[in-house]
Amino acid sequence: MKTFTAIAKRDPDTKFYVGYVSGFSGAHSQGETLDELQENLREVIEMLLEDEDLVFETEIYRYTTDCVSVNHE
């Protein structure tokens, strides 16, 4: 079993969750719920992995758990 990390956000206009796997061209989808998004991404990734010419390119520049604080009044 392979594990991929997806980046997800909620579109403020459609209220849909949109997600993608960084460095994995074509690995993106959407869903009304996070569960639906996860299932849709799983299906897309499974289809992409069947492609023999698949190129997975990603370079992690920096991984951080730091927070950005902003003073806004």
CHARMM internal coordinates of N, CA and C (Angstrom, degrees):
IC EDIT
DIST 1 N 1 CA 1.4489
DIST 1 CA 1 C 1.5272
ANGL 1 N 1 CA 1 C 108.87
DIST 1 C 2 N 1.3233
ANGL 1 CA 1 C 2 N 116.00
DIHE 1 N 1 CA 1 C 2 N 131.79
DIST 2 N 2 CA 1.4535
ANGL 1 C 2 N 2 CA 121.48
DIHE 1 CA 1 C 2 N 2 CA 176.62
DIST 2 CA 2 C 1.5268
ANGL 2 N 2 CA 2 C 108.83
DIHE 1 C 2 N 2 CA 2 C -101.24
DIST 2 C 3 N 1.3083
ANGL 2 CA 2 C 3 N 115.24
DIHE 2 N 2 CA 2 C 3 N 147.21
DIST 3 N 3 CA 1.4586
ANGL 2 C 3 N 3 CA 120.72
DIHE 2 CA 2 C 3 N 3 CA 178.66
DIST 3 CA 3 C 1.5142
ANGL 3 N 3 CA 3 C 109.31
DIHE 2 C 3 N 3 CA 3 C -120.45
DIST 3 C 4 N 1.3214
ANGL 3 CA 3 C 4 N 115.92
DIHE 3 N 3 CA 3 C 4 N 133.25
DIST 4 N 4 CA 1.4508
ANGL 3 C 4 N 4 CA 122.39
DIHE 3 CA 3 C 4 N 4 CA 178.12
DIST 4 CA 4 C 1.5196
ANGL 4 N 4 CA 4 C 108.35
DIHE 3 C 4 N 4 CA 4 C -123.99
DIST 4 C 5 N 1.3137
ANGL 4 CA 4 C 5 N 115.82
DIHE 4 N 4 CA 4 C 5 N 147.58
DIST 5 N 5 CA 1.4547
ANGL 4 C 5 N 5 CA 121.05
DIHE 4 CA 4 C 5 N 5 CA 178.15
DIST 5 CA 5 C 1.5176
ANGL 5 N 5 CA 5 C 108.79
DIHE 4 C 5 N 5 CA 5 C -100.87
DIST 5 C 6 N 1.3160
ANGL 5 CA 5 C 6 N 115.64
DIHE 5 N 5 CA 5 C 6 N 125.86
DIST 6 N 6 CA 1.4567
ANGL 5 C 6 N 6 CA 121.18
DIHE 5 CA 5 C 6 N 6 CA 179.76
DIST 6 CA 6 C 1.5202
ANGL 6 N 6 CA 6 C 110.01
DIHE 5 C 6 N 6 CA 6 C -105.03
DIST 6 C 7 N 1.3073
ANGL 6 CA 6 C 7 N 115.14
DIHE 6 N 6 CA 6 C 7 N 148.33
DIST 7 N 7 CA 1.4564
ANGL 6 C 7 N 7 CA 122.42
DIHE 6 CA 6 C 7 N 7 CA 174.22
DIST 7 CA 7 C 1.5193
ANGL 7 N 7 CA 7 C 105.72
DIHE 6 C 7 N 7 CA 7 C -104.23
DIST 7 C 8 N 1.3252
ANGL 7 CA 7 C 8 N 116.39
DIHE 7 N 7 CA 7 C 8 N 128.44
DIST 8 N 8 CA 1.4612
ANGL 7 C 8 N 8 CA 120.69
DIHE 7 CA 7 C 8 N 8 CA -176.65
DIST 8 CA 8 C 1.5174
ANGL 8 N 8 CA 8 C 110.11
DIHE 7 C 8 N 8 CA 8 C -129.11
DIST 8 C 9 N 1.3233
ANGL 8 CA 8 C 9 N 114.80
DIHE 8 N 8 CA 8 C 9 N 146.81
DIST 9 N 9 CA 1.4606
ANGL 8 C 9 N 9 CA 120.64
DIHE 8 CA 8 C 9 N 9 CA 173.51
DIST 9 CA 9 C 1.5255
ANGL 9 N 9 CA 9 C 107.46
DIHE 8 C 9 N 9 CA 9 C -145.92
DIST 9 C 10 N 1.3081
ANGL 9 CA 9 C 10 N 115.01
DIHE 9 N 9 CA 9 C 10 N 162.37
DIST 10 N 10 CA 1.4652
ANGL 9 C 10 N 10 CA 119.29
DIHE 9 CA 9 C 10 N 10 CA 179.31
DIST 10 CA 10 C 1.5207
ANGL 10 N 10 CA 10 C 108.64
DIHE 9 C 10 N 10 CA 10 C -104.96
DIST 10 C 11 N 1.3125
ANGL 10 CA 10 C 11 N 116.18
DIHE 10 N 10 CA 10 C 11 N 126.12
DIST 11 N 11 CA 1.4544
ANGL 10 C 11 N 11 CA 121.36
DIHE 10 CA 10 C 11 N 11 CA 179.35
DIST 11 CA 11 C 1.5302
ANGL 11 N 11 CA 11 C 108.82
DIHE 10 C 11 N 11 CA 11 C -73.88
DIST 11 C 12 N 1.3218
ANGL 11 CA 11 C 12 N 117.77
DIHE 11 N 11 CA 11 C 12 N 122.32
DIST 12 N 12 CA 1.4635
ANGL 11 C 12 N 12 CA 120.00
DIHE 11 CA 11 C 12 N 12 CA -176.30
DIST 12 CA 12 C 1.5327
ANGL 12 N 12 CA 12 C 113.49
DIHE 11 C 12 N 12 CA 12 C -67.13
DIST 12 C 13 N 1.3209
ANGL 12 CA 12 C 13 N 117.85
DIHE 12 N 12 CA 12 C 13 N -24.10
DIST 13 N 13 CA 1.4644
ANGL 12 C 13 N 13 CA 120.70
DIHE 12 CA 12 C 13 N 13 CA -179.19
DIST 13 CA 13 C 1.5237
ANGL 13 N 13 CA 13 C 112.32
DIHE 12 C 13 N 13 CA 13 C -82.77
DIST 13 C 14 N 1.3294
ANGL 13 CA 13 C 14 N 116.64
DIHE 13 N 13 CA 13 C 14 N -49.36
DIST 14 N 14 CA 1.4669
ANGL 13 C 14 N 14 CA 120.53
DIHE 13 CA 13 C 14 N 14 CA -175.81
DIST 14 CA 14 C 1.5236
ANGL 14 N 14 CA 14 C 112.72
DIHE 13 C 14 N 14 CA 14 C -90.54
DIST 14 C 15 N 1.3330
ANGL 14 CA 14 C 15 N 116.67
DIHE 14 N 14 CA 14 C 15 N -17.38
DIST 15 N 15 CA 1.4769
ANGL 14 C 15 N 15 CA 123.17
DIHE 14 CA 14 C 15 N 15 CA -175.52
DIST 15 CA 15 C 1.5275
ANGL 15 N 15 CA 15 C 111.81
DIHE 14 C 15 N 15 CA 15 C 67.02
DIST 15 C 16 N 1.3311
ANGL 15 CA 15 C 16 N 117.98
DIHE 15 N 15 CA 15 C 16 N 11.57
DIST 16 N 16 CA 1.4580
ANGL 15 C 16 N 16 CA 122.10
DIHE 15 CA 15 C 16 N 16 CA 176.20
DIST 16 CA 16 C 1.5225
ANGL 16 N 16 CA 16 C 109.19
DIHE 15 C 16 N 16 CA 16 C -86.81
DIST 16 C 17 N 1.3212
ANGL 16 CA 16 C 17 N 115.77
DIHE 16 N 16 CA 16 C 17 N 151.77
DIST 17 N 17 CA 1.4566
ANGL 16 C 17 N 17 CA 121.73
DIHE 16 CA 16 C 17 N 17 CA 172.37
DIST 17 CA 17 C 1.5221
ANGL 17 N 17 CA 17 C 107.48
DIHE 16 C 17 N 17 CA 17 C -88.22
DIST 17 C 18 N 1.3171
ANGL 17 CA 17 C 18 N 116.44
DIHE 17 N 17 CA 17 C 18 N 133.64
DIST 18 N 18 CA 1.4597
ANGL 17 C 18 N 18 CA 122.95
DIHE 17 CA 17 C 18 N 18 CA -179.24
DIST 18 CA 18 C 1.5197
ANGL 18 N 18 CA 18 C 107.14
DIHE 17 C 18 N 18 CA 18 C -119.89
DIST 18 C 19 N 1.3256
ANGL 18 CA 18 C 19 N 117.51
DIHE 18 N 18 CA 18 C 19 N 132.08
DIST 19 N 19 CA 1.4585
ANGL 18 C 19 N 19 CA 120.03
DIHE 18 CA 18 C 19 N 19 CA -177.46
DIST 19 CA 19 C 1.5057
ANGL 19 N 19 CA 19 C 112.42
DIHE 18 C 19 N 19 CA 19 C -140.28
DIST 19 C 20 N 1.3380
ANGL 19 CA 19 C 20 N 114.27
DIHE 19 N 19 CA 19 C 20 N 157.39
DIST 20 N 20 CA 1.4620
ANGL 19 C 20 N 20 CA 120.61
DIHE 19 CA 19 C 20 N 20 CA 177.51
DIST 20 CA 20 C 1.5212
ANGL 20 N 20 CA 20 C 109.01
DIHE 19 C 20 N 20 CA 20 C -152.78
DIST 20 C 21 N 1.3224
ANGL 20 CA 20 C 21 N 115.22
DIHE 20 N 20 CA 20 C 21 N 161.18
DIST 21 N 21 CA 1.4535
ANGL 20 C 21 N 21 CA 122.69
DIHE 20 CA 20 C 21 N 21 CA 174.54
DIST 21 CA 21 C 1.5120
ANGL 21 N 21 CA 21 C 106.82
DIHE 20 C 21 N 21 CA 21 C -107.29
DIST 21 C 22 N 1.3163
ANGL 21 CA 21 C 22 N 117.09
DIHE 21 N 21 CA 21 C 22 N 115.07
DIST 22 N 22 CA 1.4587
ANGL 21 C 22 N 22 CA 122.48
DIHE 21 CA 21 C 22 N 22 CA -177.44
DIST 22 CA 22 C 1.5245
ANGL 22 N 22 CA 22 C 110.85
DIHE 21 C 22 N 22 CA 22 C -60.09
DIST 22 C 23 N 1.3351
ANGL 22 CA 22 C 23 N 116.20
DIHE 22 N 22 CA 22 C 23 N 133.79
DIST 23 N 23 CA 1.4551
ANGL 22 C 23 N 23 CA 121.11
DIHE 22 CA 22 C 23 N 23 CA 178.08
DIST 23 CA 23 C 1.5130
ANGL 23 N 23 CA 23 C 114.57
DIHE 22 C 23 N 23 CA 23 C 83.10
DIST 23 C 24 N 1.3160
ANGL 23 CA 23 C 24 N 117.28
DIHE 23 N 23 CA 23 C 24 N -0.05
DIST 24 N 24 CA 1.4553
ANGL 23 C 24 N 24 CA 122.59
DIHE 23 CA 23 C 24 N 24 CA -175.93
DIST 24 CA 24 C 1.5285
ANGL 24 N 24 CA 24 C 107.18
DIHE 23 C 24 N 24 CA 24 C -117.11
DIST 24 C 25 N 1.3227
ANGL 24 CA 24 C 25 N 115.98
DIHE 24 N 24 CA 24 C 25 N 86.73
DIST 25 N 25 CA 1.4582
ANGL 24 C 25 N 25 CA 121.34
DIHE 24 CA 24 C 25 N 25 CA -175.78
DIST 25 CA 25 C 1.5264
ANGL 25 N 25 CA 25 C 111.01
DIHE 24 C 25 N 25 CA 25 C -54.04
DIST 25 C 26 N 1.3069
ANGL 25 CA 25 C 26 N 116.12
DIHE 25 N 25 CA 25 C 26 N 126.53
DIST 26 N 26 CA 1.4579
ANGL 25 C 26 N 26 CA 121.32
DIHE 25 CA 25 C 26 N 26 CA 178.79
DIST 26 CA 26 C 1.5096
ANGL 26 N 26 CA 26 C 114.36
DIHE 25 C 26 N 26 CA 26 C 92.51
DIST 26 C 27 N 1.3216
ANGL 26 CA 26 C 27 N 118.25
DIHE 26 N 26 CA 26 C 27 N -9.24
DIST 27 N 27 CA 1.4696
ANGL 26 C 27 N 27 CA 121.32
DIHE 26 CA 26 C 27 N 27 CA -178.16
DIST 27 CA 27 C 1.5204
ANGL 27 N 27 CA 27 C 109.32
DIHE 26 C 27 N 27 CA 27 C -89.19
DIST 27 C 28 N 1.3344
ANGL 27 CA 27 C 28 N 114.53
DIHE 27 N 27 CA 27 C 28 N 78.56
DIST 28 N 28 CA 1.4546
ANGL 27 C 28 N 28 CA 120.00
DIHE 27 CA 27 C 28 N 28 CA 177.24
DIST 28 CA 28 C 1.5246
ANGL 28 N 28 CA 28 C 108.32
DIHE 27 C 28 N 28 CA 28 C -147.34
DIST 28 C 29 N 1.3316
ANGL 28 CA 28 C 29 N 115.70
DIHE 28 N 28 CA 28 C 29 N 153.04
DIST 29 N 29 CA 1.4512
ANGL 28 C 29 N 29 CA 120.23
DIHE 28 CA 28 C 29 N 29 CA -179.79
DIST 29 CA 29 C 1.5157
ANGL 29 N 29 CA 29 C 108.91
DIHE 28 C 29 N 29 CA 29 C -164.33
DIST 29 C 30 N 1.3354
ANGL 29 CA 29 C 30 N 115.66
DIHE 29 N 29 CA 29 C 30 N -173.41
DIST 30 N 30 CA 1.4519
ANGL 29 C 30 N 30 CA 121.57
DIHE 29 CA 29 C 30 N 30 CA 177.08
DIST 30 CA 30 C 1.5155
ANGL 30 N 30 CA 30 C 109.41
DIHE 29 C 30 N 30 CA 30 C -148.28
DIST 30 C 31 N 1.3156
ANGL 30 CA 30 C 31 N 116.12
DIHE 30 N 30 CA 30 C 31 N 166.48
DIST 31 N 31 CA 1.4542
ANGL 30 C 31 N 31 CA 121.20
DIHE 30 CA 30 C 31 N 31 CA 178.08
DIST 31 CA 31 C 1.5129
ANGL 31 N 31 CA 31 C 110.75
DIHE 30 C 31 N 31 CA 31 C -165.44
DIST 31 C 32 N 1.3212
ANGL 31 CA 31 C 32 N 115.99
DIHE 31 N 31 CA 31 C 32 N 156.28
DIST 32 N 32 CA 1.4673
ANGL 31 C 32 N 32 CA 120.73
DIHE 31 CA 31 C 32 N 32 CA 178.91
DIST 32 CA 32 C 1.5244
ANGL 32 N 32 CA 32 C 111.32
DIHE 31 C 32 N 32 CA 32 C -70.54
DIST 32 C 33 N 1.3294
ANGL 32 CA 32 C 33 N 117.34
DIHE 32 N 32 CA 32 C 33 N -26.84
DIST 33 N 33 CA 1.4601
ANGL 32 C 33 N 33 CA 122.28
DIHE 32 CA 32 C 33 N 33 CA 178.35
DIST 33 CA 33 C 1.5259
ANGL 33 N 33 CA 33 C 108.62
DIHE 32 C 33 N 33 CA 33 C -128.89
DIST 33 C 34 N 1.3299
ANGL 33 CA 33 C 34 N 116.15
DIHE 33 N 33 CA 33 C 34 N 164.66
DIST 34 N 34 CA 1.4693
ANGL 33 C 34 N 34 CA 118.97
DIHE 33 CA 33 C 34 N 34 CA 176.41
DIST 34 CA 34 C 1.5163
ANGL 34 N 34 CA 34 C 111.18
DIHE 33 C 34 N 34 CA 34 C -64.45
DIST 34 C 35 N 1.3290
ANGL 34 CA 34 C 35 N 117.72
DIHE 34 N 34 CA 34 C 35 N -35.34
DIST 35 N 35 CA 1.4665
ANGL 34 C 35 N 35 CA 120.36
DIHE 34 CA 34 C 35 N 35 CA 177.34
DIST 35 CA 35 C 1.5312
ANGL 35 N 35 CA 35 C 110.96
DIHE 34 C 35 N 35 CA 35 C -63.59
DIST 35 C 36 N 1.3314
ANGL 35 CA 35 C 36 N 116.24
DIHE 35 N 35 CA 35 C 36 N -42.32
DIST 36 N 36 CA 1.4600
ANGL 35 C 36 N 36 CA 119.90
DIHE 35 CA 35 C 36 N 36 CA 178.79
DIST 36 CA 36 C 1.5243
ANGL 36 N 36 CA 36 C 110.67
DIHE 35 C 36 N 36 CA 36 C -66.19
DIST 36 C 37 N 1.3305
ANGL 36 CA 36 C 37 N 117.08
DIHE 36 N 36 CA 36 C 37 N -40.84
DIST 37 N 37 CA 1.4605
ANGL 36 C 37 N 37 CA 120.37
DIHE 36 CA 36 C 37 N 37 CA 176.92
DIST 37 CA 37 C 1.5188
ANGL 37 N 37 CA 37 C 110.59
DIHE 36 C 37 N 37 CA 37 C -60.44
DIST 37 C 38 N 1.3335
ANGL 37 CA 37 C 38 N 117.43
DIHE 37 N 37 CA 37 C 38 N -45.09
DIST 38 N 38 CA 1.4584
ANGL 37 C 38 N 38 CA 120.93
DIHE 37 CA 37 C 38 N 38 CA -179.49
DIST 38 CA 38 C 1.5343
ANGL 38 N 38 CA 38 C 110.80
DIHE 37 C 38 N 38 CA 38 C -60.76
DIST 38 C 39 N 1.3122
ANGL 38 CA 38 C 39 N 117.19
DIHE 38 N 38 CA 38 C 39 N -44.14
DIST 39 N 39 CA 1.4644
ANGL 38 C 39 N 39 CA 120.19
DIHE 38 CA 38 C 39 N 39 CA 179.59
DIST 39 CA 39 C 1.5299
ANGL 39 N 39 CA 39 C 110.97
DIHE 38 C 39 N 39 CA 39 C -65.49
DIST 39 C 40 N 1.3316
ANGL 39 CA 39 C 40 N 116.93
DIHE 39 N 39 CA 39 C 40 N -41.01
DIST 40 N 40 CA 1.4631
ANGL 39 C 40 N 40 CA 120.04
DIHE 39 CA 39 C 40 N 40 CA 178.95
DIST 40 CA 40 C 1.5240
ANGL 40 N 40 CA 40 C 111.40
DIHE 39 C 40 N 40 CA 40 C -64.59
DIST 40 C 41 N 1.3349
ANGL 40 CA 40 C 41 N 116.77
DIHE 40 N 40 CA 40 C 41 N -41.77
DIST 41 N 41 CA 1.4665
ANGL 40 C 41 N 41 CA 119.88
DIHE 40 CA 40 C 41 N 41 CA 176.97
DIST 41 CA 41 C 1.5253
ANGL 41 N 41 CA 41 C 111.23
DIHE 40 C 41 N 41 CA 41 C -64.24
DIST 41 C 42 N 1.3184
ANGL 41 CA 41 C 42 N 117.26
DIHE 41 N 41 CA 41 C 42 N -39.04
DIST 42 N 42 CA 1.4648
ANGL 41 C 42 N 42 CA 120.94
DIHE 41 CA 41 C 42 N 42 CA 178.43
DIST 42 CA 42 C 1.5341
ANGL 42 N 42 CA 42 C 109.89
DIHE 41 C 42 N 42 CA 42 C -59.25
DIST 42 C 43 N 1.3289
ANGL 42 CA 42 C 43 N 116.90
DIHE 42 N 42 CA 42 C 43 N -45.24
DIST 43 N 43 CA 1.4645
ANGL 42 C 43 N 43 CA 120.89
DIHE 42 CA 42 C 43 N 43 CA -179.91
DIST 43 CA 43 C 1.5296
ANGL 43 N 43 CA 43 C 111.29
DIHE 42 C 43 N 43 CA 43 C -63.52
DIST 43 C 44 N 1.3272
ANGL 43 CA 43 C 44 N 116.87
DIHE 43 N 43 CA 43 C 44 N -43.44
DIST 44 N 44 CA 1.4660
ANGL 43 C 44 N 44 CA 120.91
DIHE 43 CA 43 C 44 N 44 CA 179.67
DIST 44 CA 44 C 1.5303
ANGL 44 N 44 CA 44 C 110.80
DIHE 43 C 44 N 44 CA 44 C -62.37
DIST 44 C 45 N 1.3349
ANGL 44 CA 44 C 45 N 116.43
DIHE 44 N 44 CA 44 C 45 N -45.72
DIST 45 N 45 CA 1.4675
ANGL 44 C 45 N 45 CA 120.83
DIHE 44 CA 44 C 45 N 45 CA -179.20
DIST 45 CA 45 C 1.5238
ANGL 45 N 45 CA 45 C 110.76
DIHE 44 C 45 N 45 CA 45 C -63.59
DIST 45 C 46 N 1.3354
ANGL 45 CA 45 C 46 N 117.20
DIHE 45 N 45 CA 45 C 46 N -41.95
DIST 46 N 46 CA 1.4618
ANGL 45 C 46 N 46 CA 119.94
DIHE 45 CA 45 C 46 N 46 CA 178.34
DIST 46 CA 46 C 1.5297
ANGL 46 N 46 CA 46 C 110.76
DIHE 45 C 46 N 46 CA 46 C -60.03
DIST 46 C 47 N 1.3432
ANGL 46 CA 46 C 47 N 117.15
DIHE 46 N 46 CA 46 C 47 N -41.68
DIST 47 N 47 CA 1.4724
ANGL 46 C 47 N 47 CA 119.95
DIHE 46 CA 46 C 47 N 47 CA 178.11
DIST 47 CA 47 C 1.5182
ANGL 47 N 47 CA 47 C 110.79
DIHE 46 C 47 N 47 CA 47 C -65.61
DIST 47 C 48 N 1.3278
ANGL 47 CA 47 C 48 N 117.65
DIHE 47 N 47 CA 47 C 48 N -42.81
DIST 48 N 48 CA 1.4615
ANGL 47 C 48 N 48 CA 120.91
DIHE 47 CA 47 C 48 N 48 CA -179.39
DIST 48 CA 48 C 1.5242
ANGL 48 N 48 CA 48 C 111.78
DIHE 47 C 48 N 48 CA 48 C -65.40
DIST 48 C 49 N 1.3193
ANGL 48 CA 48 C 49 N 117.95
DIHE 48 N 48 CA 48 C 49 N -35.43
DIST 49 N 49 CA 1.4636
ANGL 48 C 49 N 49 CA 121.37
DIHE 48 CA 48 C 49 N 49 CA -179.62
DIST 49 CA 49 C 1.5238
ANGL 49 N 49 CA 49 C 112.26
DIHE 48 C 49 N 49 CA 49 C -68.37
DIST 49 C 50 N 1.3244
ANGL 49 CA 49 C 50 N 117.71
DIHE 49 N 49 CA 49 C 50 N -19.30
DIST 50 N 50 CA 1.4637
ANGL 49 C 50 N 50 CA 121.19
DIHE 49 CA 49 C 50 N 50 CA 177.20
DIST 50 CA 50 C 1.5276
ANGL 50 N 50 CA 50 C 111.72
DIHE 49 C 50 N 50 CA 50 C -74.15
DIST 50 C 51 N 1.3318
ANGL 50 CA 50 C 51 N 117.08
DIHE 50 N 50 CA 50 C 51 N -18.17
DIST 51 N 51 CA 1.4625
ANGL 50 C 51 N 51 CA 122.28
DIHE 50 CA 50 C 51 N 51 CA -178.99
DIST 51 CA 51 C 1.5270
ANGL 51 N 51 CA 51 C 109.51
DIHE 50 C 51 N 51 CA 51 C -75.97
DIST 51 C 52 N 1.3304
ANGL 51 CA 51 C 52 N 116.70
DIHE 51 N 51 CA 51 C 52 N 121.16
DIST 52 N 52 CA 1.4648
ANGL 51 C 52 N 52 CA 120.80
DIHE 51 CA 51 C 52 N 52 CA -177.84
DIST 52 CA 52 C 1.5243
ANGL 52 N 52 CA 52 C 112.56
DIHE 51 C 52 N 52 CA 52 C -71.23
DIST 52 C 53 N 1.3313
ANGL 52 CA 52 C 53 N 117.41
DIHE 52 N 52 CA 52 C 53 N -21.41
DIST 53 N 53 CA 1.4639
ANGL 52 C 53 N 53 CA 121.73
DIHE 52 CA 52 C 53 N 53 CA -179.18
DIST 53 CA 53 C 1.5257
ANGL 53 N 53 CA 53 C 112.37
DIHE 52 C 53 N 53 CA 53 C -94.68
DIST 53 C 54 N 1.2896
ANGL 53 CA 53 C 54 N 116.77
DIHE 53 N 53 CA 53 C 54 N 17.50
DIST 54 N 54 CA 1.4615
ANGL 53 C 54 N 54 CA 122.52
DIHE 53 CA 53 C 54 N 54 CA -176.86
DIST 54 CA 54 C 1.5244
ANGL 54 N 54 CA 54 C 111.23
DIHE 53 C 54 N 54 CA 54 C -61.51
DIST 54 C 55 N 1.3161
ANGL 54 CA 54 C 55 N 116.00
DIHE 54 N 54 CA 54 C 55 N 133.32
DIST 55 N 55 CA 1.4604
ANGL 54 C 55 N 55 CA 121.88
DIHE 54 CA 54 C 55 N 55 CA 175.22
DIST 55 CA 55 C 1.5181
ANGL 55 N 55 CA 55 C 107.41
DIHE 54 C 55 N 55 CA 55 C -121.36
DIST 55 C 56 N 1.3046
ANGL 55 CA 55 C 56 N 116.23
DIHE 55 N 55 CA 55 C 56 N 120.07
DIST 56 N 56 CA 1.4593
ANGL 55 C 56 N 56 CA 122.21
DIHE 55 CA 55 C 56 N 56 CA 178.23
DIST 56 CA 56 C 1.5112
ANGL 56 N 56 CA 56 C 107.20
DIHE 55 C 56 N 56 CA 56 C -108.82
DIST 56 C 57 N 1.3337
ANGL 56 CA 56 C 57 N 116.10
DIHE 56 N 56 CA 56 C 57 N 106.91
DIST 57 N 57 CA 1.4484
ANGL 56 C 57 N 57 CA 120.53
DIHE 56 CA 56 C 57 N 57 CA -177.52
DIST 57 CA 57 C 1.5225
ANGL 57 N 57 CA 57 C 110.13
DIHE 56 C 57 N 57 CA 57 C -120.86
DIST 57 C 58 N 1.2905
ANGL 57 CA 57 C 58 N 115.62
DIHE 57 N 57 CA 57 C 58 N 121.09
DIST 58 N 58 CA 1.4549
ANGL 57 C 58 N 58 CA 120.15
DIHE 57 CA 57 C 58 N 58 CA 174.13
DIST 58 CA 58 C 1.5084
ANGL 58 N 58 CA 58 C 108.49
DIHE 57 C 58 N 58 CA 58 C -153.53
DIST 58 C 59 N 1.2806
ANGL 58 CA 58 C 59 N 115.48
DIHE 58 N 58 CA 58 C 59 N 146.84
DIST 59 N 59 CA 1.4499
ANGL 58 C 59 N 59 CA 121.30
DIHE 58 CA 58 C 59 N 59 CA 176.67
DIST 59 CA 59 C 1.5205
ANGL 59 N 59 CA 59 C 107.10
DIHE 58 C 59 N 59 CA 59 C -134.20
DIST 59 C 60 N 1.3082
ANGL 59 CA 59 C 60 N 116.29
DIHE 59 N 59 CA 59 C 60 N 117.53
DIST 60 N 60 CA 1.4555
ANGL 59 C 60 N 60 CA 119.52
DIHE 59 CA 59 C 60 N 60 CA 179.27
DIST 60 CA 60 C 1.5144
ANGL 60 N 60 CA 60 C 107.90
DIHE 59 C 60 N 60 CA 60 C -82.14
DIST 60 C 61 N 1.3015
ANGL 60 CA 60 C 61 N 114.41
DIHE 60 N 60 CA 60 C 61 N 116.14
DIST 61 N 61 CA 1.4553
ANGL 60 C 61 N 61 CA 120.00
DIHE 60 CA 60 C 61 N 61 CA 179.64
DIST 61 CA 61 C 1.5160
ANGL 61 N 61 CA 61 C 109.93
DIHE 60 C 61 N 61 CA 61 C -80.01
DIST 61 C 62 N 1.3131
ANGL 61 CA 61 C 62 N 115.66
DIHE 61 N 61 CA 61 C 62 N -48.65
DIST 62 N 62 CA 1.4565
ANGL 61 C 62 N 62 CA 119.76
DIHE 61 CA 61 C 62 N 62 CA -179.74
DIST 62 CA 62 C 1.5123
ANGL 62 N 62 CA 62 C 108.70
DIHE 61 C 62 N 62 CA 62 C -159.57
DIST 62 C 63 N 1.2922
ANGL 62 CA 62 C 63 N 115.67
DIHE 62 N 62 CA 62 C 63 N 132.09
DIST 63 N 63 CA 1.4592
ANGL 62 C 63 N 63 CA 121.19
DIHE 62 CA 62 C 63 N 63 CA 174.32
DIST 63 CA 63 C 1.5153
ANGL 63 N 63 CA 63 C 106.87
DIHE 62 C 63 N 63 CA 63 C -109.55
DIST 63 C 64 N 1.2947
ANGL 63 CA 63 C 64 N 115.91
DIHE 63 N 63 CA 63 C 64 N 129.39
DIST 64 N 64 CA 1.4514
ANGL 63 C 64 N 64 CA 119.07
DIHE 63 CA 63 C 64 N 64 CA -177.94
DIST 64 CA 64 C 1.5209
ANGL 64 N 64 CA 64 C 111.41
DIHE 63 C 64 N 64 CA 64 C -142.34
DIST 64 C 65 N 1.2874
ANGL 64 CA 64 C 65 N 114.43
DIHE 64 N 64 CA 64 C 65 N 153.01
DIST 65 N 65 CA 1.4696
ANGL 64 C 65 N 65 CA 120.00
DIHE 64 CA 64 C 65 N 65 CA 173.00
DIST 65 CA 65 C 1.5276
ANGL 65 N 65 CA 65 C 109.22
DIHE 64 C 65 N 65 CA 65 C -113.83
DIST 65 C 66 N 1.3483
ANGL 65 CA 65 C 66 N 115.04
DIHE 65 N 65 CA 65 C 66 N 12.22
DIST 66 N 66 CA 1.4640
ANGL 65 C 66 N 66 CA 119.75
DIHE 65 CA 65 C 66 N 66 CA 178.56
DIST 66 CA 66 C 1.5189
ANGL 66 N 66 CA 66 C 110.59
DIHE 65 C 66 N 66 CA 66 C -65.81
DIST 66 C 67 N 1.3179
ANGL 66 CA 66 C 67 N 115.16
DIHE 66 N 66 CA 66 C 67 N 153.10
DIST 67 N 67 CA 1.4593
ANGL 66 C 67 N 67 CA 121.61
DIHE 66 CA 66 C 67 N 67 CA 175.75
DIST 67 CA 67 C 1.5211
ANGL 67 N 67 CA 67 C 109.24
DIHE 66 C 67 N 67 CA 67 C -107.99
DIST 67 C 68 N 1.2819
ANGL 67 CA 67 C 68 N 115.57
DIHE 67 N 67 CA 67 C 68 N 153.58
DIST 68 N 68 CA 1.4572
ANGL 67 C 68 N 68 CA 121.12
DIHE 67 CA 67 C 68 N 68 CA 176.11
DIST 68 CA 68 C 1.5191
ANGL 68 N 68 CA 68 C 107.49
DIHE 67 C 68 N 68 CA 68 C -105.77
DIST 68 C 69 N 1.3309
ANGL 68 CA 68 C 69 N 116.17
DIHE 68 N 68 CA 68 C 69 N 122.84
DIST 69 N 69 CA 1.4536
ANGL 68 C 69 N 69 CA 120.69
DIHE 68 CA 68 C 69 N 69 CA 178.95
DIST 69 CA 69 C 1.5186
ANGL 69 N 69 CA 69 C 109.38
DIHE 68 C 69 N 69 CA 69 C -100.76
DIST 69 C 70 N 1.3185
ANGL 69 CA 69 C 70 N 115.85
DIHE 69 N 69 CA 69 C 70 N 135.75
DIST 70 N 70 CA 1.4468
ANGL 69 C 70 N 70 CA 121.41
DIHE 69 CA 69 C 70 N 70 CA -179.58
DIST 70 CA 70 C 1.5221
ANGL 70 N 70 CA 70 C 108.42
DIHE 69 C 70 N 70 CA 70 C -130.96
DIST 70 C 71 N 1.3294
ANGL 70 CA 70 C 71 N 116.38
DIHE 70 N 70 CA 70 C 71 N 130.67
DIST 71 N 71 CA 1.4499
ANGL 70 C 71 N 71 CA 121.99
DIHE 70 CA 70 C 71 N 71 CA 174.48
DIST 71 CA 71 C 1.5121
ANGL 71 N 71 CA 71 C 107.84
DIHE 70 C 71 N 71 CA 71 C -87.32
DIST 71 C 72 N 1.3036
ANGL 71 CA 71 C 72 N 117.73
DIHE 71 N 71 CA 71 C 72 N 112.20
DIST 72 N 72 CA 1.4573
ANGL 71 C 72 N 72 CA 120.28
DIHE 71 CA 71 C 72 N 72 CA -178.74
DIST 72 CA 72 C 1.5201
ANGL 72 N 72 CA 72 C 109.01
DIHE 71 C 72 N 72 CA 72 C -132.41
DIST 72 C 73 N 1.3151
ANGL 72 CA 72 C 73 N 115.18
DIHE 72 N 72 CA 72 C 73 N 125.95
DIST 73 N 73 CA 1.4615
ANGL 72 C 73 N 73 CA 118.80
DIHE 72 CA 72 C 73 N 73 CA -178.31
DIST 73 CA 73 C 1.4886
ANGL 73 N 73 CA 73 C 111.84
DIHE 72 C 73 N 73 CA 73 C -116.11
END
COOR INIT
IC SEED 1 N 1 CA 1 C
IC BUILD
